[in-house]
């Protein structure tokens, strides 16, 4: 692996900043506004893409987490090259990888437990998902690309098999006991192996999460998210690792972009085909193998767009607001998780309790979330000016 100290990839920082700002915007409340305009096709389109789909399918909002995880893989070759250039040994880097993974999991547990009466030992948070898979991702960074690719698809195939072999729910299965409403549209046929809260990963959590101290028995995750999502999402990070290797290669920039585009299109088509053939549904909440491939395809195309505009065409000035965030993603994520309500309350205290009603009730959520996002951006901008970067 190249041990020369690498330059930062501005397009990656900008892409990361874009995804973080998109997440912290909360969709500007557009999904709730869209519900008030049920007769408008434009509003329904906007509403669909600013919230998660109920179970199967895909929206722009569903691509935020895959993008974040994919970029962890993209950035890894730069991180390893920088550490090697500083003279770090493999053992030291491996130790850091395990420490980073553990710290991410603990931060996730802390954020999940905020405003609760006890520690919530649950791991669907994106930071926990990254942390659980990161040491394995690090080890794969030292394998050949062919081996790395085989590992990604091997992980997905094994995970698919575990779900496919797990028994289907019985006809008298108590859906209400696992948080599935009576009007839920159930998956049929072979796809029922990936039904909400009655699948292989849900059964694992019903055993595993009850090993931790808790006042009430864990029966289900309300959204259907599972601890074992980290296994197929590891494949998402591996796809990002392969993209990062490509971007650090000696190929011309246009050749890199072309390969990213081809890989992205193939990923979308393959993931869609797996779903269409009934092999495995596209379900983000349990990170089905088809979803891992499909979403990685879309994210790869998004990365290719940023690389083309920023690194190939050289249009970098416009990226400043994004790069500021992309350099401090953990800071923005944690302050968004912990401080959004505080920021809203402080704005009401100092600018009036009705400040968010300035443009009418319909736009309250948009003004609230836009204000919170602006304040969060000011925080990371201030940190950037003082060269304060929180890294793990």
C-alpha positions in Angstrom: 0.0 0.0 0.0 1.2 3.5 -0.8 2.9 5.0 2.3 3.2 8.6 1.0 1.2 11.1 3.1 -2.1 11.5 1.2 -3.9 14.8 0.4 -7.5 15.1 1.6 -10.1 14.3 -1.0 -12.2 17.4 -1.1 -15.1 15.7 -2.9 -15.3 13.1 -0.1 -15.4 15.8 2.6 -18.1 17.6 0.6 -20.2 14.5 0.0 -19.9 13.6 3.7 -21.0 17.1 4.7 -23.9 17.0 2.3 -25.2 13.7 3.8 -24.7 15.0 7.3 -26.6 18.2 6.6 -29.3 16.3 4.9 -29.7 14.1 7.9 -29.6 17.0 10.4 -32.2 18.9 8.4 -34.8 16.3 9.5 -36.2 16.7 6.0 -37.2 20.2 7.0 -40.5 18.7 8.0 -41.5 18.4 4.3 -43.0 15.0 4.8 -45.6 16.4 7.3 -46.3 19.3 4.9 -46.8 16.9 2.1 -49.6 15.1 4.0 -51.5 18.4 3.9 -51.4 18.4 0.1 -52.5 14.9 -0.8 -53.8 16.0 -4.1 -50.4 17.3 -5.3 -48.1 14.9 -7.1 -45.2 17.2 -6.5 -45.7 17.3 -2.8 -46.3 13.5 -2.6 -42.9 13.0 -4.4 -41.2 15.4 -1.9 -42.9 13.7 1.0 -41.9 10.3 -0.1 -38.2 11.2 -0.4 -38.0 13.1 2.9 -38.9 10.1 5.2 -38.1 6.4 5.4 -40.3 3.9 3.5 -42.4 1.8 5.8 -40.6 -1.5 5.0 -39.7 -2.3 1.4 -38.6 0.1 -1.3 -36.3 3.1 -1.3 -36.4 6.9 -0.8 -33.7 9.5 -0.8 -34.0 9.5 3.0 -33.2 5.8 3.1 -29.9 6.4 1.4 -28.5 8.6 4.2 -27.2 5.8 6.4 -25.8 3.7 3.5 -24.0 6.8 2.3 -22.5 7.5 5.7 -21.3 3.9 6.1 -20.1 3.7 2.5 -17.9 6.8 3.1 -16.3 5.1 6.1 -14.9 2.5 3.7 -13.9 5.2 1.1 -11.9 7.1 3.7 -10.1 4.1 5.1 -7.3 3.8 2.5 -6.5 7.5 3.2 -6.5 6.9 6.9 -4.2 3.9 6.7 -1.8 5.7 4.3 -1.6 8.6 6.7 -0.8 6.4 9.7 1.7 4.4 7.7 3.4 7.7 6.6 3.6 8.6 10.3 5.4 5.3 11.0 2.7 3.4 12.8 3.0 -0.3 12.9 0.2 -2.7 11.8 -0.3 -3.8 15.4 -0.8 -0.2 16.6 -3.2 0.5 13.8 -5.1 -2.7 14.5 -5.4 -1.8 18.2 -6.7 1.6 17.2 -9.3 0.0 14.9 -10.6 -2.1 17.8 -10.6 0.9 20.1 -12.4 3.0 17.5 -15.0 0.3 17.0 -15.6 0.0 20.8 -15.8 3.8 21.3 -18.3 4.2 18.4 -20.6 1.5 20.0 -20.4 3.1 23.4 -21.2 6.5 22.0 -24.2 5.0 20.2 -25.5 3.4 23.4 -25.1 6.8 25.1 -27.0 8.6 22.4 -29.7 5.9 22.4 -30.0 6.2 26.2 -30.4 10.0 26.2 -33.7 11.0 27.9 -34.3 7.4 29.0 -34.5 6.1 32.6 -31.8 3.5 32.1 -29.1 2.5 29.8 -30.5 1.2 26.5 -28.3 -1.7 25.4 -29.4 -1.7 21.9 -27.3 -1.3 18.7 -29.3 -0.2 15.6 -27.7 3.3 15.8 -25.5 4.0 12.8 -22.4 4.6 15.0 -22.9 1.2 16.6 -23.3 -0.5 13.3 -20.1 1.1 12.0 -18.3 0.2 15.3 -19.3 -3.4 15.2 -18.0 -4.0 11.7 -15.0 -1.6 11.7 -12.3 -4.0 12.9 -13.2 -6.5 10.1 -13.2 -3.7 7.6 -9.8 -2.6 8.7 -8.4 -6.2 8.3 -10.0 -6.4 4.8 -8.2 -3.2 3.8 -5.0 -5.3 3.7 -6.3 -7.9 1.3 -6.3 -7.8 -2.5 -9.3 -6.2 -4.2 -10.5 -9.5 -5.5 -10.4 -11.0 -2.0 -12.2 -7.9 -0.7 -15.0 -8.2 -3.2 -15.4 -11.9 -2.6 -15.7 -11.1 1.1 -18.4 -8.6 0.5 -20.6 -10.9 -1.5 -19.7 -13.9 0.8 -21.0 -11.9 3.8 -24.2 -11.1 1.9 -24.8 -14.7 0.7 -24.3 -16.1 4.2 -26.7 -13.5 5.7 -29.3 -14.2 3.0 -29.0 -18.0 3.8 -29.5 -17.4 7.5 -32.8 -15.6 6.8 -33.9 -18.0 4.1 -33.4 -21.0 6.4 -35.2 -19.4 9.4 -38.8 -20.7 9.8 -41.6 -18.6 8.6 -44.0 -17.3 11.3 -46.9 -19.6 12.1 -50.4 -18.7 10.9 -51.4 -17.8 14.4 -48.3 -15.7 15.0 -49.0 -12.9 17.5 -48.0 -9.9 15.4 -49.2 -7.4 18.0 -46.7 -8.8 20.5 -43.8 -7.7 18.3 -45.2 -4.3 17.5 -46.7 -5.1 14.0 -50.0 -3.2 13.6 -53.1 -5.0 12.4 -53.2 -3.1 9.1 -49.6 -4.0 8.2 -49.1 -5.1 4.6 -47.3 -8.4 5.1 -44.7 -9.8 2.7 -45.9 -13.0 0.9 -44.3 -16.2 -0.3 -40.6 -16.6 0.1 -40.2 -12.9 0.9 -41.9 -13.5 4.2 -38.6 -14.7 5.6 -37.7 -10.9 5.8 -40.9 -9.9 7.5 -40.8 -7.2 10.2 -39.8 -8.5 13.7 -40.4 -12.2 12.8 -37.1 -12.9 11.1 -33.7 -14.4 11.9 -32.2 -11.2 13.2 -35.3 -10.3 15.3 -35.0 -13.7 16.9 -31.4 -13.1 17.7 -32.1 -9.8 19.4 -34.9 -11.4 21.5 -32.2 -13.6 23.0 -29.0 -11.4 22.8 -30.4 -8.1 24.0 -32.0 -9.7 27.1 -28.6 -10.7 28.2 -28.0 -7.1 29.2 -29.5 -5.5 32.3 -32.9 -4.0 31.6 -36.1 -3.4 33.6 -38.4 -4.9 30.9 -38.0 -7.9 28.6 -36.9 -6.9 25.1 -39.5 -8.2 22.6 -39.0 -6.1 19.5 -37.6 -2.9 18.0 -40.4 -0.5 17.1 -38.9 0.3 13.7 -37.8 -3.3 13.0 -34.1 -2.4 13.1 -31.8 -5.2 14.3 -28.3 -5.6 15.8 -27.2 -8.0 13.1 -27.7 -5.3 10.5 -24.0 -4.6 11.0 -23.2 -7.8 9.1 -24.7 -6.9 5.7 -23.8 -3.2 6.3 -20.2 -4.3 6.6 -20.6 -5.2 2.9 -21.7 -1.6 2.3 -18.5 -0.4 3.9 -16.5 -2.9 1.9 -17.9 -1.5 -1.3 -16.8 1.9 -0.1 -13.3 0.5 0.6 -13.1 -0.7 -3.0 -14.2 2.8 -4.2 -11.6 4.4 -2.0 -8.9 2.2 -3.4 -10.0 3.2 -6.9 -9.8 6.9 -6.1 -6.3 6.4 -4.7 -5.1 4.5 -7.7 -2.9 5.9 -10.5 -5.8 5.9 -13.0 -6.8 9.2 -14.6 -9.7 11.0 -13.0 -12.0 10.4 -15.9 -11.2 6.7 -15.8 -12.0 6.6 -12.1 -15.3 8.4 -12.6 -16.3 6.0 -15.4 -15.6 3.0 -13.2 -17.6 4.5 -10.4 -20.5 5.1 -12.7 -20.4 1.6 -14.1 -20.2 0.0 -10.7 -23.1 2.2 -9.5 -25.4 1.3 -12.3 -24.5 -2.4 -12.0 -25.2 -2.3 -8.2 -28.7 -0.6 -8.8 -29.6 -3.1 -11.5 -28.4 -6.2 -9.5 -30.1 -5.1 -6.3 -33.3 -4.4 -8.2 -33.2 -7.7 -10.0 -32.7 -9.7 -6.8 -35.8 -8.0 -5.4 -37.8 -8.4 -8.6 -37.1 -12.1 -8.9 -38.3 -12.7 -5.3 -35.0 -13.8 -4.1 -34.8 -11.1 -1.4 -36.8 -7.9 -0.9 -35.4 -4.4 -0.7 -35.7 -3.6 3.0 -33.4 -1.0 4.5 -34.5 -1.4 8.1 -33.0 -5.0 8.2 -30.4 -4.2 5.5 -31.3 -7.1 3.3 -28.5 -8.2 0.8 -30.5 -6.8 -2.1 -30.7 -3.5 -0.2 -27.0 -3.5 0.5 -26.2 -3.9 -3.2 -28.9 -1.5 -4.5 -28.2 1.3 -2.0 -24.4 1.0 -2.6 -25.1 1.5 -6.3 -27.0 4.7 -5.7 -24.4 6.0 -3.2 -21.6 5.2 -5.7 -23.3 7.3 -8.3 -23.6 10.1 -5.8 -19.9 9.9 -5.0 -19.1 9.8 -8.7 -21.1 13.1 -9.1 -19.1 14.8 -6.4 -15.8 13.5 -7.7 -16.7 14.7 -11.2 -17.7 18.2 -10.1 -15.1 18.8 -7.4 -12.0 16.9 -8.3 -12.3 16.6 -12.1 -13.8 19.9 -13.0 -12.2 21.7 -10.1 -15.3 23.5 -8.9 -14.5 23.7 -5.2 -15.6 27.1 -3.8 -19.3 26.1 -3.6 -18.4 23.2 -1.3 -17.2 25.3 1.6 -20.5 24.9 3.7 -20.4 21.2 3.1 -16.7 20.6 3.7 -17.0 22.5 7.1 -19.4 19.8 8.2 -17.6 17.0 6.4 -14.5 17.6 8.6 -16.5 17.3 11.8 -19.2 14.7 11.2 -19.2 13.1 14.6 -19.6 16.6 16.2 -22.6 17.4 14.1 -24.2 14.0 14.6 -23.9 14.1 18.4 -24.9 17.7 18.8 -27.9 17.1 16.5 -28.9 14.1 18.6 -28.5 15.8 21.9 -29.0 19.5 21.3 -31.9 20.0 18.8 -34.5 20.5 21.5 -32.3 22.8 23.5 -31.6 24.9 20.4 -35.3 25.2 19.6 -36.1 26.2 23.2 -33.4 28.8 23.4 -34.6 30.4 20.1 -38.1 30.6 21.6 -36.8 32.1 24.8 -34.8 34.8 23.1 -36.9 35.6 20.0 -40.4 34.9 21.3 -42.5 31.8 21.9 -44.3 32.3 18.5 -41.2 32.9 16.5 -41.6 29.6 14.5 -45.2 30.6 13.6 -44.0 33.6 11.7 -45.0 32.2 8.3 -48.0 30.3 9.5 -48.7 26.9 11.1 -48.0 25.0 8.0 -44.3 26.0 7.9 -43.5 25.7 11.6 -41.6 22.4 11.3 -39.6 23.7 8.4 -38.6 26.9 10.2 -37.8 25.0 13.4 -35.6 22.4 11.7 -34.0 25.0 9.4 -33.1 27.1 12.4 -31.6 24.1 14.3 -29.6 23.2 11.2 -28.2 26.7 10.9 -27.1 26.8 14.5 -25.5 23.4 14.3 -23.6 24.5 11.1 -22.4 27.6 13.0 -21.0 25.4 15.7 -18.9 23.3 13.3 -17.9 26.4 11.3 -16.6 28.0 14.5 -14.7 24.7 15.3 -13.3 24.6 11.8 -12.0 28.2 12.0 -10.1 27.3 15.2 -8.9 24.0 13.7 -10.8 21.9 16.2 -11.7 18.5 14.7 -13.2 15.7 16.8 -12.0 12.4 15.4 -12.1 8.9 16.9 
